Amino acid sequence: MIVLLACLATQGISAVAAQAATTERVVLNRFTGLAIGGYDPVAYFVDACPEIGQEDFEASEAGAVWRFRNEGNRMSFVAHPDIYGPQFGGYDPVDLARGVTVAGSPRFWLISRQRLYLFGREQSRDAFAADPEPFLRQATQRWPVLEQDLAQ
């Protein structure tokens, strides 16, 4: 079952200030090295909402700097980055299924099977939410080759 979590309407989400790099295994801000635009990946699970992380709570993982809202979230991520980090390095699984690497946005997200997925567009998220299996099957099959290409 897919759980689509949404923030309260009173919570604004700022646009990511700089373009994400698409030549990395994990989507990074090319100017700061921050993963997922500095948003706290654990917050999607515990707060059911994207939340900006703080400089005081950072961790390095997979060549990226990850920010968190508090020490507890940072410790959870460090202990289990494979669970809390976005799947496919933060690339849109719908586009990966087509064989293309498009950076996901922290604004378009979904938790499915207790994993975080980021999407480049709202329409991609909605298509994935309606029937994730074909997208996951294709994305999982194509990810090793695309990941290797990104690393070069």
C-alpha positions in Angstrom: 0.0 0.0 0.0 1.2 3.4 -0.8 1.0 6.2 1.6 1.0 9.7 0.2 1.9 12.1 2.9 1.2 15.8 2.5 2.0 18.8 4.6 -0.5 21.1 6.1 -1.4 23.9 3.8 0.1 26.4 6.2 3.6 25.0 5.6 5.3 26.5 2.7 8.0 24.8 0.8 10.6 27.0 -0.8 12.0 26.1 -4.2 15.4 24.6 -4.4 17.7 27.6 -5.0 20.2 26.0 -7.3 20.0 23.4 -9.9 20.7 19.8 -8.9 23.6 18.0 -10.4 22.7 15.0 -12.6 26.2 13.6 -12.9 26.2 12.1 -9.4 24.9 8.9 -7.8 23.1 11.0 -5.3 21.3 14.2 -6.5 23.3 17.1 -5.1 23.2 20.8 -5.2 26.3 21.5 -7.4 27.2 24.6 -5.4 26.8 23.4 -1.8 27.1 19.6 -2.1 23.8 19.3 -0.2 21.7 16.3 -0.9 18.0 16.9 -1.6 18.3 20.6 -1.3 19.2 20.5 2.4 15.9 18.9 3.3 15.9 16.4 6.2 15.3 13.0 4.7 14.1 11.6 8.1 11.5 14.3 8.4 9.5 12.8 5.6 9.0 9.8 7.8 8.6 11.3 11.2 7.0 14.7 10.4 5.1 13.5 7.2 6.4 16.7 5.6 9.6 18.0 3.9 11.5 20.1 6.5 14.7 22.1 5.9 17.7 20.7 7.9 20.0 22.7 10.0 23.7 23.3 9.5 24.3 22.2 13.1 23.0 18.7 12.3 24.9 17.4 9.2 26.3 14.0 8.1 28.3 12.9 5.1 27.1 9.8 3.2 27.5 8.6 -0.4 29.6 11.7 -1.2 26.9 14.1 -0.1 26.2 16.4 2.8 22.8 15.6 4.4 21.1 18.0 6.8 18.7 17.3 9.6 16.3 19.1 11.9 17.7 17.6 15.0 20.3 15.2 16.4 17.8 12.3 16.6 17.0 12.5 12.9 20.7 12.7 12.1 21.5 9.6 14.2 18.6 7.7 12.6 19.9 8.5 9.2 23.5 7.6 10.0 22.4 4.3 11.4 20.1 3.5 8.4 20.9 5.6 5.3 19.5 2.9 3.1 16.1 3.3 4.7 15.9 7.1 5.1 17.8 8.2 2.1 15.7 8.7 -1.1 15.7 5.6 -3.3 17.7 5.7 -6.5 19.8 8.5 -5.1 16.9 11.0 -5.3 16.4 10.5 -9.0 12.8 10.3 -10.3 11.9 6.5 -10.5 9.4 7.2 -13.3 12.1 8.7 -15.5 14.5 6.0 -14.5 12.0 3.5 -15.7 12.3 5.2 -19.1 16.1 5.0 -18.9 16.6 8.8 -18.1 18.1 10.4 -15.0 16.1 13.3 -13.9 16.7 14.8 -10.4 13.8 14.5 -8.1 12.5 17.5 -6.1 12.1 17.5 -2.4 8.7 19.0 -3.1 7.3 16.0 -5.0 7.7 13.0 -2.8 6.0 9.8 -1.8 6.7 7.1 0.8 6.0 3.6 -0.7 6.9 0.3 1.0 8.5 2.4 3.8 11.0 4.0 1.3 11.2 7.6 0.2 10.9 8.5 -3.5 11.5 11.9 -5.0 9.9 13.0 -8.3 10.8 15.6 -10.9 7.1 16.5 -11.5 3.9 16.2 -9.7 2.5 14.1 -12.6 5.2 11.6 -12.2 4.5 11.2 -8.5 0.8 10.7 -9.2 1.4 8.1 -11.9 3.8 6.2 -9.6 1.2 6.4 -6.7 -1.5 4.9 -8.9 0.6 1.8 -9.9 4.2 1.7 -8.6 5.0 -1.9 -9.6 5.8 -1.3 -13.3 7.9 1.8 -12.5 9.8 0.0 -9.7 10.5 -3.0 -11.8 11.9 -1.0 -14.7 13.7 1.5 -12.6 15.3 -1.2 -10.5 16.4 -3.0 -13.6 17.9 0.1 -15.2 19.4 1.7 -12.1 22.7 -0.2 -11.9 23.6 0.8 -15.5 22.5 4.4 -15.0 24.2 4.6 -11.7 27.4 3.4 -13.2 27.1 5.9 -16.0 26.6 8.7 -13.4 29.7 7.7 -11.6 31.9 8.2 -14.6 
